[in-house]
Amino acid sequence: KAGVTQTPRYLIKTRGQQVTLSCSPISGHRSVSWYQQTPGQGLQFLFEYFSETQRNKGNFPGRFSGRQFSNSRSEMNVSTLELGDSALYLCASSLGGNLGNEQFFGPGTRLTVL
Amino acid sequence: QKEVEQNSGPLSVPEGAIASLNCTYSDRGSQSFFWYRQYSGKSPELIMSIYSNGDKEDGRFTAQLNKASQYVSLLIRDSQPSDSATYLCAVNRKGGSYIPTFGRGTSLIVHP
């Protein structure tokens, strides 16, 4: 089985711009979660989508949004970029059950905001 | 009190030794527990999951869970330099949400 894929792998943007990141989960996985990882804060949960619906949301401002398509692929959008948004953005997929399914991470998108 | 705590390390062990990584959590109702390995510049990779008290073994890795004491540990036997990485503990907290909370990770260095 192919793993989780994320595109693009690297992005450089300037403050005020917006960005869209894409994630394709493992075949058969219906849940996609997004995380932000920085040296200072560690791995922080952004949101989770299951069957095209946002099922869980972390403590991030509304500039961070996402969606999921019928084929379980997901996109994450960040608007009005700030310098502090520079981070590794990770997508993780799982089967989507409610008892703590194992999550499998993609390679991540490294976003640099100048 | 942090929800999931790990010693940041680094934990340095000689090749061939047993590396012991520990994680404590605050929510007594936590239900599922995971260990991930993350190499520098790479994404986390799932090593083990454990759901009930006791030990779970997979190759050189053993996860141990003690819900009464609220800790979960990972033992790596016959440590190899290739095991040098940051190990993240993740805990599924009580409350219906299955999204795990991650610790900050423990850096492990296995020296030849």
Contacts between the chains, C-beta under 8 A, distances in Angstrom:
chain1	res1	chain2	res2	distance
A	33	B	99	6.4
A	42	B	102	6.3
A	42	B	103	7.7
A	42	B	104	4.5
A	42	B	105	7.0
A	43	B	44	7.4
A	43	B	88	6.8
A	43	B	102	4.2
A	45	B	99	5.4
A	45	B	101	7.6
A	48	B	99	5.7
A	56	B	97	5.3
A	56	B	98	7.9
A	56	B	99	5.0
A	58	B	99	7.9
A	88	B	43	7.8
A	90	B	43	5.6
A	90	B	44	7.4
A	97	B	98	7.1
A	98	B	96	7.1
A	98	B	98	5.3
A	99	B	31	6.6
A	99	B	32	6.4
A	99	B	51	7.7
A	99	B	92	7.8
A	99	B	98	6.7
A	100	B	31	5.8
A	100	B	32	3.0
A	100	B	34	7.8
A	100	B	49	7.7
A	100	B	51	7.4
A	100	B	92	3.6
A	100	B	98	5.0
A	100	B	100	6.7
A	101	B	98	6.6
A	102	B	34	6.7
A	102	B	46	5.6
A	102	B	49	5.2
A	103	B	34	7.6
A	103	B	46	7.0
A	103	B	100	7.1
A	104	B	46	6.2
A	105	B	36	7.8
A	105	B	43	4.3
A	105	B	44	5.0
A	105	B	45	7.1
A	105	B	46	7.9
A	106	B	43	6.3
A	107	B	42	7.4
A	107	B	43	5.4
A	108	B	43	4.9
